Amino acid sequence: MRVVGLAIVCLFSPLLAEGQTNVRLGGGPAMPVGDLADGTETAGPFLVAGLAIPVDEGYFLLLEGHHSRFGIREPAFFHSNDGLASDADRTLTGVNAGLLIEGIADPVGFYGHGGLGWVRATGRSNRPVAGVDASSGTSDHSFMFVFGLGVNLTVSDRVGLSLEARYNHARDVFDKSARWIPATAFVKIQL
């Protein structure tokens, strides 16, 4: 039992070392491109939370969770025969892991990252028909990859700000590929 405890401490102690691991929280608008742009609004919200774990000087293992939502603008979804408004959207929620390479940010630096992940895509619509809500939905899962480039700004020893543009690509959701480009502002906090 002591061996297992020692192994756990050795494995996680670099993560808990002061000033090592970064928590990244961000959000911003995302623009659908390609097949995903057909019938969707021009932009939707993108939220992301992640952990950057140091591997070597300037290299981090990046673990992230993200969520995007796009409204559907197809006319059939806007009004029923009774003229009542309806609600429809597409959401993409997933996780990814990858490598983040960061330059020295004193006070400004650049970084890039790339990785693989998994995404769950859902489509939902509520169409009022004769006073009754008729709901429908779809759900798909797919592998995805992500690439991003950004600028870091050091605010203090423990806090930084980042602006980033990234490219997300899910291979097979909604019977086609889904691609979207978020522009994200991050707060980065060193633990």
N, C-alpha and C positions, 0 to 999 in steps of 0.2 A: 504493500500500500504506500509506503514511503517513496518508493521508486516512481510510482504514478504521480504522486504529489510533486516530487522534484521535477519530473518531466513537464508537468503543467506549468510550474513556476518558471522553468527555463524557457518554455515556449512563449509564454505571455509576458515575461518581464521586460523584453525590449519594447513592447507595446505600451507598457505602463510607465516607462522611463520619462521623466519630466522633459518637456520640450521636444518630444519625438513625434508622436502621432498627431495628425491634424484632423479635426472634424470640419467638414465642408457642408454648409447649408446655403442653398441658393434657389433662385427662381427667375422667371422672365418669360417673354413671349416666345412661342415656337411657330415656325412657318412650315406647313405641309408642302412637300414637293413631289413630283411624279404622280404615281397612281393615287396616293393619299390626298393630293390636292383636288382631285376630281370630286366635285360635289361637297367639299368641306369649306368652312370659313377660311379666310386668308391667314388667320393666326389664332392661337389658343394658348392657354397658360401651360407652363412647364415648371415643375417643382422637382428638386433633387436634394438628396442628403447622402453624404458619403464619409468615408474614413480613408485617409492617406497614411499608410503604414510604411515607415522608412525601411528600405532594403539596403541601400548604400547611399553615399553622399550624393544628393540630388535625384535619387531614384526612389519611387514609392510604389507600393502595391495599392491600387485604388479600388475600393469596394463601394458601390453606389446603388441606391434605390431611386427610381424616378417615376414621375407620373405626368402624362400629357392628356389634354382634352381638347377636342375640336368639334365645334358645332357643325351640323349638316345644313346646307343651304338649298337643297333640292326643293323645288316648289311644292311637291306632293307632301312634304313634311311640314310645311308652314301652316296650311289651313285645311280643315276637313270640308265636306260639302256644306256643313252648317256655318262655315266661316270662323270656326273656333281655332285658335292657335294651337299648334302642336309643338312638341319638344323632341329633338333628336340630337344625338351626339355620338362621337367615337372617342374611346379612351384607350391609351396605351400605358400600361403599368409594368415595370420590370426591374430587373437587377442586372448589374454587369460588374465584371472584374477586369482589371487591366493594369498597365504600367503607366505611371505618370513621371515625366522627366522635367525637372524644374531647375531653372538657372538661379543664380544668386539674386535675391530681391532686396536691394539696398539703395534706395527705397523702391525701385521698380525693376521687375524681372519678368521673363517670359517662360511659358511652360507649354508642354504638349502631352497628350495622352491618347491611348488607344486600348481597346479591349473587346471582349466578347461577353454576351449575356443572354438573357431569356426575357421575353416579353409576353404579356397577356393582353390581347386586344379585344375590346368589347364594343359592340355597336348597339345602341338602344334607341327606341322611338316610342313615344306616347302619342297616339292619334285619337282625339275625342271623336266619337261617332255617336250621334243622337243622344248626347248627354252621358255616354259611358266611355271611360278611357280604355282604349284598346292598346295594349303594350306588346312590343316584340323586341327581341334581342338576339345577338349573335356573340359568340365567344371563340377566339382562336388563340393558339400558343405558337411561338416560333423562336428560333435562335435569332440573335441580332448582333451587330457590331457597331462600335461607336468610335469616332475620332474627334478630338477637340484641340483647339489652340487658345491660349489665354494670356492675360497680363496680370501679374501680381503687384499689389501695392502694399508695402509694409506700413502698418499703422502704429504698432507697438511690438514689444518682444513676443507677445502671445497672440496678437490679432492682426489679420491681414484682410484685404479686400481683393477680389478678382473679378475680371470681366472676361467672358469666354464665349466663343462660338463653337458649336459642335455639330457633327453630322451623325444622325442615328439612322440605322437601316435594319428593318426587320424583314426577313426573307419572304414569309408566306402568311400574311394575315389579311382578312377581308377578301380572300380569293385573289390576292395580288401582293406585291411588296409594299411596305409602308416606309417612307422616308420622310424625315422631318429635321429641320435645322433650328434648334433653340439658341437664342442669345441670352446668356445667363449672367446675373450678378451674384457673387458668392461672398459670404463672410467665412473666413478661415480662422479657426481657433486652435492653437497648439495646446495639447494636454500636458 
